[in-house]
Amino acid sequence: MTPPILAVRNLRKSYSVSVGAFAAASHHATAVENVSFDLERGETLGIVGESGCGKTTLARMLMRLIEPDSGEIDYRGENFLAAKGSKLRALRRGIQMVFQDPAGSLDPRMPVAAIVGEPLAIHEPQLSRTEARARIIETLAAVGMEADALTRYPHEFSGGQKQRVGIARALILRPEIVIGDEPVSALDVSVGAQILELLAKLQRDLNLTYILISHSLPVVAQLATRVAVMRKGSFVEIGPATEVLTNPKDPYAKSLLAAVPEIPA
Amino acid sequence: MLDVRGLTVELPTERGWIRPVNDVTFTLAPGETLGIVGESGSGKTMLVLALMGLTPPGARRTGEAWLYPRSSNGNRSGTDNSVQRSTRRTDLTIANTEQIRAIRGREIAMIFQEPMTALNPVMRVGAQIEEAISVHEARVSAADARRRSVAALERATVPEPELRARQYPHQLSGGLRQRAMIAMALAAGPRILIADEPTTALDVTVQKQILELLVNLQRDLGLAMIFITHDLGVVAQVAARVAVMYAGRIVEEGPVQEILRDPRHPYTVGLLRAAPRLERGKVTPIPGTVPSLNALPPGCAFAPRCEFRRTECDERVPDLRRVNAEHTARCVLVAAEGALST
C-alpha cells in the first residue's frame, strides 16, 4: 500500500477571545481540536459541517495560511509545518485552493490572464512570456474557457465563469491536492452542477486529490469517496461516503442527514 | 384572496427597458402556500416586491394584482377588531402610498433571507415588534403593545421571550433572529406572509426548525403564504403548489408533488436533474447560462438551452398550456389542444 499523500495528526487551533474591551481575562475558543486523518492519492475527502464548526480554519491550516497551535502535517513524507524558505515554497505549490465566492477572490482590476498567471510569476519566474501565455491558455482550456477571456476582467463574466477562472488559477501550478472551500455554494443550481461536473472531470484528467469542504451533504455526495462530519472543531465521524451518507453512526451526523431537505423521489 | 393577472414590472437600463417580471398570473387562496422557484434573475423577488409596492424608483408596473377583503367573520384572535379595514378589493399595482401602507404588515407581511436587513441593529427586538403593532393601531397602549410583542416572540417559539425582547438583534443567533423577524412580520395579524428565501442563509438543522415553525404558524393562524426559494427540496416541504419562474415568466405551475414527479417544462426537468441529491453522480447540468434580460430571444427564453428545441420555439413565446386541471406549462411539447388563453 502506498503511503498517504497527506497525513494530518492532532491538529489544533484556538483563538483567545476577549470578553469585552476592559475585560481583565480572556478565554480560549477552540476552532479545531485534535483533527487527524490520512489523505490517499486520488481520493476526494468531503468535510461537512455547519457554520462555525472549524472546517475553514482546518482548510487554512492545511494551506499553512494559519499556523496550528500543535499537531503535525506530513506532506510527501516531509514535515510541512517545519518547512521554511524554498522547501516551503516547493511544498506549498502542490496544495491549492478554490474559494466560495469567485467574485471576492478575484482581483477586479486584473485581467484574466494576470489573475490566472500570477502564481506562475511567483513560482516559475524562469518561464518566458510566450511559455507563460501558453500555460495560461492551456489551463483556461482545461476549465472550459476560450483564449478570448485573457484580456477580459472578472466583472464581464457570470458567476459560473468566474468560478472557472478561480479553478484555473488554482490549477496553473499543476498541484496534486486541491482544496475546495464551498466551491458551488454561491452559484445557482444549474451552474453549480456544471462546476461539480468540471471538478470531477479535472480530477480524472489530472489525477488530482481533493478535499471538498461544504455545509451541504448533497454537494459533498457528488464527489466524495470519503466523508468526515465536523462539529465544534472535531471530526465526529469519518468513513466511506456511502456509509456516512446513508447510515451514519454518530448522533450529530444522523441529525445533519435527517435535516437535509430532500427532493422526494 | 389574491388574484394576480398579467403582472409585468419594467425597469429602465442603459440599454433600454427590461422586464424582470413578465406577464405573471396566479391566484392565492386563504390558507394556501404557493412556492415560487427560480434561479437568480428569474424575477421571483421582483414579483413579490411589486406586490408589496416596493419596486425600485422608475419602475413601471402593468397588469393587475387584486387583494380581496377579509370575509366578515374572518377576524382571528390577536388582531384588533376595532380597526376599520377596507371592504372593497384593492389593486396592489395602482394602490397609492397610503393604501399600500395600510396593507403592508396588516394584510401582507414579508420576511427576508437575511434578518439583519429587516431588523434595526440599534433598537431592542421587543421595541421593533411594538412599533410594528402601534404603526397600524394608533390607540394601542404601551403596556398592551409590550405584552403582545412578547406573545409574538413566544408564538414564533423564541425561548425566554421576555429576555429576548430586551436584547438587540446582534445578541441573537441567526436562527433566533429569523424567529424574531417572523414574530415582527406576524405581529399586526396579516393574512398573507411572503417569505423570500427565509432559510437560505441558515444551517440545515436550523433551516429544518424554521420550516417547521412556518408550517405550524401557517396552519394555526390560517395564513396564506408565498414562499420563494431556489431549493426544490425546501419547496416540497412547505408548499402544496409551485410556480417555476425563468427569465421573468412563470414557465410551469401546479401541485408540488406532481411537478417533482412529472415535470413538463424542460427547464423544470433540467433544474431537477441539476439539483444535488444524497446519491453520488446524479447531477446533470443545464448547458449554457440564463439569458440577459437585455437580450431575450424572440421566442421561448429557455430555447437556446433546451434539448427539445424546435423551430416554432424561436418564433413566439409559447402560451401556458394545460397539462391537466391543476397543472400548466409554457412549452410547445404539451399537447396543443390544452392551450390556455392568456
Interface residues (C-beta under 8 A of the other chain):
Chain A: E50 S51 S158 G159 G160 D188 V189 S190 V191 G192 A193 Q194 L196 E197 A200 H215 S216 L217 P218 V219 A221 Q222 L223 A224 A241 T242 L245 T246 S255 L256 L257 A258 A259 V260 P261 E262 I263 P264
Chain B: E39 S40 G174 D203 V204 T205 Q207 K208 L211 H230 D231 L232 G233 V234 A236 Q237 Q257 L260 R261 G270 L271 L272 R273 A274 A275 P276 R277 L278 E279 R280 G281 K282 V283 T284 P285 I286 P287 T289 V290
